[in-house]
Amino acid sequence: MIDEQRSQADDLCTVELTQREVGLLLKYGYPFPDAEEALRGSKVVRGFHRVMIAGFWLENLIADLVRSMKKIRSRGMLEELNELCDKLELALDRKTTLWTPSS
């Protein structure tokens, strides 16, 4: 049981998202209840939501964003969702905190 908990903790990714990005994930990522809870309950630090989410849910959110992108015609929205996918993929690859530079 302890090994399983450690394995789950090792699979957690931390991503810093803007309020807009959280909204896009909720709308176009079709999050399952666990992922939605992580997004909605994320701690806001200096204007960014710090979301801790398991790699499994992150992979699903990315896949759902890609599926949604196939139906969107707006070039601006496609670019925005593509950048969000890149950010999530980077966090998944690193499995560490992804810091967004402050302006």
C-alpha positions, 0 to 999 in steps of 0.5 A, a space after each residue: 500500500 505504501 509503495 502504491 501511494 509513493 508511486 502515485 506521488 511520483 506520478 504527480 505533475 505540477 503546472 502553473 496555469 492562468 485563470 484563462 488556461 484553467 477555463 480552457 481546460 474545463 471547457 475543452 479538456 472534458 476533465 474527469 471528476 478527479 482532474 476537475 477537482 484538481 483544477 478547481 481546487 488549485 492554489 492561486 500563487 501570484 495570479 497563477 493556479 498551481 495545479 498538482 495532477 497525476 500524469 494519467 489525468 494530464 495525458 487525458 486532458 491533452 488528448 481531449 484538447 487535441 480532440 476538441 481542436 479538430 472541431 474548432 475553426 478559429 485560428 486564434 483559439 487553435 493557437 491558444 489551445 496548442 500552446 496550452 497542450 505544449 505547456 501540459 506536455 512539457 510538465 508531463 515530460 518533466 514531472 516537475 514544477 513548470 514555472 511561468 515567468 513573471 512579467 
